[in-house]
Amino acid sequence: MNHAVKALFVTLALAFAVGVSPASAQQRKFPDHVRLGTLEILVFPKATLDGRSVMLAPGTRIHDKSDMLALPSTVQGPVAVLYRLDTLGQVAEAWILTPEELRRAKEAAARGAGR
């Protein structure tokens, strides 16, 4: 490789390294009107939400801690989530929370309860 190509490669590599931040440093945005709870998926579409029986709605979207869609069969044990119900009371969407997101959600819930 000639010197100019090497310099370009090093410049691009440095720009990429500086411009990419770890996913854990980014804060996810959650929609308004979500609730904090504990979700446990039993035999699809049955689940429990805060200990009470619920159904997962057809087309339920479950977002894992990396904000990727997760199949219900991959969700292990009770997990802390922010969730949204449909008009029938079924779980329409859920976001599995990281420990930091759970801490912030609990703080927000405490502030909301104090109103």
Secondary structure, DSSP 8 states (H G I E B T S, - for coil): --HHHHHHHHHHHHHHHHH---GGGS-----SS-EEEEEEE-STTEEEETTEEEEEEEEEEEE-TTS-B--GGG--S-EEEEEEE-TTS-EEEEEE--HHHHHHHHHHHHHHHT-
